[in-house]
């Protein structure tokens, strides 16, 4: 089979012209296909997987999850343009203050190497597929949502069998934010520590029940990923990888949303999931905008990626991966987060401001100053039904964005 056999003649012409225009990039818009064996799952597990797939992607038939043929392609071997690489720092040489001054305050992404080993995470020993399957085989973990936003869960032992055999273009992905409050998975919370570079967690002032979801346990099968997005409420994030490799692309906040989202660049028959984003959409974006500002890089086991608030990013799992990630608000990103939270989580913002006035009066004064400068009126309890409905809508949008 030829490298372009999955493309129409019109798409091949477009692909060829784009490759010529984007010659400075290492991205490719073609992939070599080969036959791959069909998954061999028990009828019970296959039924579970199919049911979740139907609910998670109601716009697709179950048998079309392999239409792109990525499992039989070299999509995971596409070279990276090293001229667009991210800076790397060894945790043994990067002080907290230097991180704040050189990366967090100026909002510059960075990879910090060696955090789990240096800080003595037991996850280094406990987070292998073999041990996780043994210890959490009966745990139900989130693998998606249905059209109504209802969480879809799968037993971990069933997910592991699916992951081992799947040939999906965009596989189901464990992205669980409730592992910390369930008895069967709470030990995961004790296997890692928040890296020393991220001591602030200002949302914690409102309590666990009031704050948005902010930490996730991730198990990403090969070829799974997340499409380009912004983290909610202006928060920054850190992501530490324990097993496998993740491919990233990040764009600074000033890059236009429509450009980053590759509006109008999805061809008929293509999906808009992470695989197509990295293999197809990004090369087309670069062909149209050769001076596009971005970073692309590989994350390896032991790497902690810092993503400042407002930076667009997409991630693709090159191998089966295990990771943990958290979003946070700190002194450095407070202005951005406050402006987003006061409108996105109006009632929570009232409580947050009250707590800030007690614990961090300078930040509370800054919040009040920002409100005055923007002529923003805070939420008040006595409001019309219409305004209350708008607030509830904003809260739901924020919740889905976190997921």
C-alpha positions in Angstrom: 0.0 0.0 0.0 1.4 3.4 -0.9 1.9 6.1 1.7 -0.9 8.2 0.3 -3.4 5.4 -0.3 -5.8 6.6 2.4 -6.1 10.0 0.7 -8.4 11.0 -2.2 -6.6 12.4 -5.3 -7.7 15.9 -4.3 -6.3 15.5 -0.8 -3.1 14.1 -2.2 -2.6 17.2 -4.3 -3.4 19.5 -1.4 -1.1 17.4 0.8 1.8 17.6 -1.7 1.5 21.4 -2.1 1.3 21.9 1.7 4.4 19.8 2.3 6.3 22.0 -0.1 5.1 25.2 1.6 5.9 23.8 5.0 9.4 22.4 4.1 10.9 24.1 7.2 8.9 21.8 9.4 9.5 18.2 10.3 5.8 17.4 10.2 4.5 15.0 7.6 0.9 14.8 6.2 1.2 11.1 5.1 1.6 7.9 7.0 2.4 4.4 5.9 -0.3 1.9 6.6 0.1 -1.8 7.4 -2.4 -4.5 8.4 -2.9 -4.9 12.2 -4.7 -7.7 14.0 -8.2 -7.2 15.2 -8.7 -7.0 19.0 -9.3 -10.3 20.7 -11.4 -9.5 23.8 -13.9 -11.6 25.6 -17.6 -11.1 24.6 -18.2 -9.5 28.1 -15.4 -6.9 27.8 -16.1 -6.2 24.2 -19.7 -5.4 25.1 -18.6 -3.1 27.8 -16.2 -1.3 25.5 -18.7 -1.0 22.7 -21.4 0.4 25.1 -19.0 3.1 26.4 -17.9 4.0 22.8 -21.5 4.4 21.7 -22.2 6.7 24.6 -18.9 8.7 24.4 -19.1 9.3 20.6 -22.7 9.1 19.7 -21.8 10.7 16.4 -19.9 7.6 15.3 -20.6 4.0 14.8 -18.4 1.7 16.9 -16.9 0.1 13.7 -15.7 3.5 12.5 -13.3 4.1 15.4 -10.6 2.6 13.2 -11.5 4.5 10.0 -8.3 6.6 9.9 -6.1 3.5 10.1 -3.7 5.1 12.6 -2.9 1.8 14.3 -1.3 0.6 11.1 0.6 3.8 10.4 3.8 5.5 11.4 1.9 8.4 13.0 3.7 7.8 16.4 7.1 8.0 14.7 6.7 11.4 13.0 9.8 13.4 13.6 9.8 16.6 15.8 11.0 19.9 14.6 13.8 20.4 17.1 14.1 24.1 16.2 10.8 24.6 18.1 11.9 22.7 21.2 11.1 23.8 24.8 13.7 24.6 27.4 14.7 21.9 29.8 15.9 22.3 33.4 17.2 19.6 35.8 15.4 19.8 39.1 18.7 19.5 40.9 19.9 22.8 39.3 16.6 24.8 39.2 15.7 26.6 42.4 12.1 27.5 43.2 12.9 31.2 43.0 14.6 30.9 39.7 11.6 28.9 38.3 9.2 31.7 39.5 11.4 34.5 38.1 12.3 32.9 34.8 9.3 30.8 33.9 6.2 31.3 36.1 6.1 35.1 36.2 6.9 35.6 32.5 4.6 32.7 31.7 7.1 30.6 29.7 6.6 26.8 29.4 9.4 24.6 30.6 10.2 20.9 31.3 11.7 20.1 34.7 13.5 16.8 34.7 13.8 14.3 37.5 11.2 15.6 40.0 9.6 12.2 41.0 13.0 10.6 41.7 14.4 13.6 43.4 11.4 14.1 45.6 11.0 10.5 46.5 7.6 9.7 44.9 6.5 6.1 45.6 4.8 6.3 42.2 8.2 5.6 40.7 7.8 2.1 42.0 4.0 1.7 42.2 2.9 3.2 39.0 3.7 0.4 36.5 0.9 -1.2 34.5 1.5 -4.6 36.3 1.3 -3.1 39.8 -1.6 -0.8 39.1 -3.6 -3.6 37.6 -2.9 -5.7 40.6 -3.8 -3.0 43.2 -6.7 -1.3 41.4 -8.2 -4.0 39.1 -11.7 -3.6 40.5 -11.6 0.3 40.6 -14.0 2.1 38.2 -12.2 5.0 36.6 -13.5 7.7 34.2 -12.9 7.1 30.5 -15.2 9.7 29.0 -18.5 11.4 29.1 -21.8 11.0 27.3 -23.7 13.7 25.4 -25.2 14.9 28.6 -21.9 15.2 30.4 -22.5 12.1 32.5 -19.3 10.3 33.5 -18.5 7.0 31.8 -16.4 4.6 33.9 -14.7 1.3 33.3 -13.1 -1.3 35.6 -9.4 -0.8 35.5 -8.7 -4.5 34.7 -11.1 -4.3 31.8 -9.5 -1.1 30.6 -6.0 -2.7 30.7 -7.2 -5.5 28.4 -8.7 -3.0 26.1 -5.6 -0.9 26.0 -3.4 -4.0 25.3 -5.3 -4.9 22.2 -7.0 -1.7 20.9 -6.4 -0.4 17.4 -8.6 2.7 17.7 -7.6 5.9 16.0 -8.5 7.8 19.2 -8.7 5.3 22.0 -10.6 5.7 25.3 -8.5 7.5 27.9 -8.5 7.3 31.7 -8.7 10.9 32.8 -10.0 10.6 36.4 -10.4 13.6 38.8 -12.1 11.7 41.6 -9.5 9.1 42.4 -8.6 11.1 45.6 -11.9 10.7 47.3 -12.7 7.1 46.6 -11.6 4.4 49.1 -10.3 2.0 46.4 -8.1 4.6 44.7 -7.2 7.1 47.4 -3.7 5.5 47.8 -2.8 7.0 44.4 -2.9 10.4 46.0 -0.2 9.4 48.5 2.1 8.1 45.7 3.0 11.5 44.5 3.7 15.0 45.9 3.0 18.4 44.4 6.4 19.4 43.1 8.2 22.1 45.2 7.9 24.5 42.3 4.1 24.8 42.7 3.6 25.5 46.4 0.6 27.9 45.9 -2.9 26.5 45.7 -5.1 29.5 46.2 -8.4 27.7 45.3 -7.9 25.5 48.3 -9.2 28.4 50.4 -12.8 27.6 49.4 -12.6 23.9 50.3 -12.6 20.7 48.3 -16.4 20.7 47.8 -16.6 24.2 46.3 -13.5 24.3 44.0 -13.5 23.0 40.4 -11.8 19.7 39.6 -8.1 20.3 39.6 -6.1 17.0 39.7 -6.3 14.0 37.4 -4.8 10.5 37.3 -4.1 9.7 33.6 -3.7 6.4 31.8 -3.4 7.1 28.1 -3.2 4.3 25.6 -1.0 4.7 22.6 -2.6 7.1 20.1 -4.9 8.7 22.7 -4.6 12.3 23.4 -6.3 15.7 24.0 -7.1 18.2 21.3 -5.9 21.7 21.5 -7.4 23.6 24.4 -6.9 26.1 27.2 -7.0 25.1 30.8 -10.1 26.5 32.5 -10.4 29.7 34.6 -6.9 30.9 33.5 -5.2 28.4 35.7 -1.6 27.1 35.0 -0.8 23.4 35.1 1.9 20.9 35.7 2.0 17.4 34.2 4.4 14.7 35.4 4.9 11.6 33.4 5.9 8.2 35.0 5.6 5.8 32.1 5.8 6.2 28.3 6.1 9.3 26.1 3.8 12.2 25.3 4.1 14.5 22.4 3.1 18.1 23.0 2.5 21.3 21.0 1.9 24.6 22.7 1.0 28.0 21.4 1.4 31.4 23.3 -1.8 33.2 24.4 -1.7 35.8 21.6 -2.1 33.2 18.8 -5.6 33.5 17.3 -8.1 31.0 18.5 -9.4 30.2 15.0 -5.9 29.6 13.8 -5.0 27.3 16.7 -8.3 25.4 16.3 -7.5 24.9 12.6 -11.0 26.0 11.6 -11.8 25.0 8.1 -8.8 22.7 7.7 -10.5 19.4 8.5 -11.1 17.5 5.3 -14.2 15.3 4.7 -13.8 11.9 6.3 -11.3 13.1 8.9 -11.9 13.3 12.6 -10.9 16.3 14.8 -9.3 14.3 17.6 -5.6 14.4 18.6 -4.3 12.1 16.0 -5.6 14.1 13.1 -4.6 17.3 14.8 -0.9 16.3 15.0 -0.8 14.4 11.7 -3.0 16.6 9.5 -4.2 19.9 10.9 -0.9 21.2 12.3 1.0 20.7 9.0 -1.8 22.5 7.2 -1.7 25.4 9.8 2.1 25.7 9.2 1.6 25.7 5.5 -0.7 28.6 5.8 1.2 30.4 8.5 4.9 29.5 8.2 5.8 32.0 10.9 3.4 30.6 13.5 4.7 30.8 17.0 4.7 27.4 18.8 6.8 24.8 20.7 6.7 21.1 20.0 8.5 18.6 22.1 8.5 15.1 23.6 7.9 14.4 27.3 9.7 11.4 28.8 9.3 9.5 32.1 10.4 11.7 35.0 9.6 15.0 33.0 7.3 17.6 34.5 5.8 20.0 32.0 4.8 23.4 33.2 2.0 25.0 31.1 1.3 28.7 32.0 -2.3 29.8 32.0 -3.5 31.0 28.6 -1.2 28.8 26.6 -3.0 26.6 24.0 -1.8 23.0 24.1 -2.5 19.6 22.6 -1.0 16.2 23.7 -0.6 12.9 22.0 0.4 9.6 23.7 3.2 8.0 21.7 3.2 5.0 24.0 0.9 3.6 26.7 1.4 6.2 29.4 0.8 6.9 33.1 0.8 10.4 34.4 -0.6 12.9 36.9 -1.5 16.5 36.4 -2.9 19.4 38.4 -4.2 22.9 37.7 -3.5 25.6 40.1 -3.8 29.3 41.0 -0.7 31.1 42.4 0.4 34.6 43.2 2.1 34.7 39.8 -1.1 34.0 37.8 -3.7 35.5 40.2 -4.8 38.4 38.0 -5.7 36.1 35.1 -7.4 33.5 37.3 -9.4 36.1 39.3 -10.8 37.7 36.1 -11.8 34.3 34.8 -13.2 33.0 38.0 -15.3 36.0 39.0 -17.4 35.5 35.9 -17.0 31.7 35.4 -17.6 30.7 39.0 -19.5 33.7 40.3 -20.7 32.4 43.7 -17.4 30.6 44.4 -15.6 33.9 43.7 -17.6 35.6 46.5 -16.4 33.0 49.0 -12.9 33.0 47.6 -12.7 36.8 48.0 -13.8 36.5 51.7 -11.1 33.9 52.4 -8.5 35.9 50.6 -9.3 39.0 52.8 -8.4 36.8 55.8 -5.4 34.8 54.5 -4.0 37.0 51.7 -5.2 40.6 52.2 -2.9 42.0 49.5 -4.4 39.6 46.9 -7.9 40.5 48.1 -7.1 44.2 47.6 -5.8 43.4 44.1 -9.0 41.6 43.3 -11.1 44.5 44.4 -8.8 46.9 42.4 -9.2 44.7 39.3 -13.0 44.8 39.7 -13.0 48.6 40.0 -10.6 49.0 37.1 -12.9 46.7 34.9 -16.1 48.2 36.3 -17.1 44.6 37.3 -19.9 44.0 39.8 -19.6 40.9 41.9 -22.4 38.4 42.3 -25.1 39.2 44.9 -27.6 36.7 46.4 -30.6 38.8 45.6 -30.8 38.5 41.8 -33.3 37.7 39.1 -34.0 34.2 38.1 -32.5 35.0 34.7 -29.1 36.0 36.2 -29.1 33.0 38.5 -29.7 30.8 35.4 -26.8 32.5 33.7 -24.5 31.8 36.6 -25.5 28.1 36.7 -24.8 27.9 33.0 -21.3 29.4 33.5 -20.6 26.9 36.3 -21.6 23.9 34.1 -19.4 25.2 31.2 -16.4 25.5 33.6 -17.0 21.9 34.9 -17.1 20.5 31.4 -14.0 22.4 30.5 -12.1 20.9 33.4 -13.1 17.5 32.2 
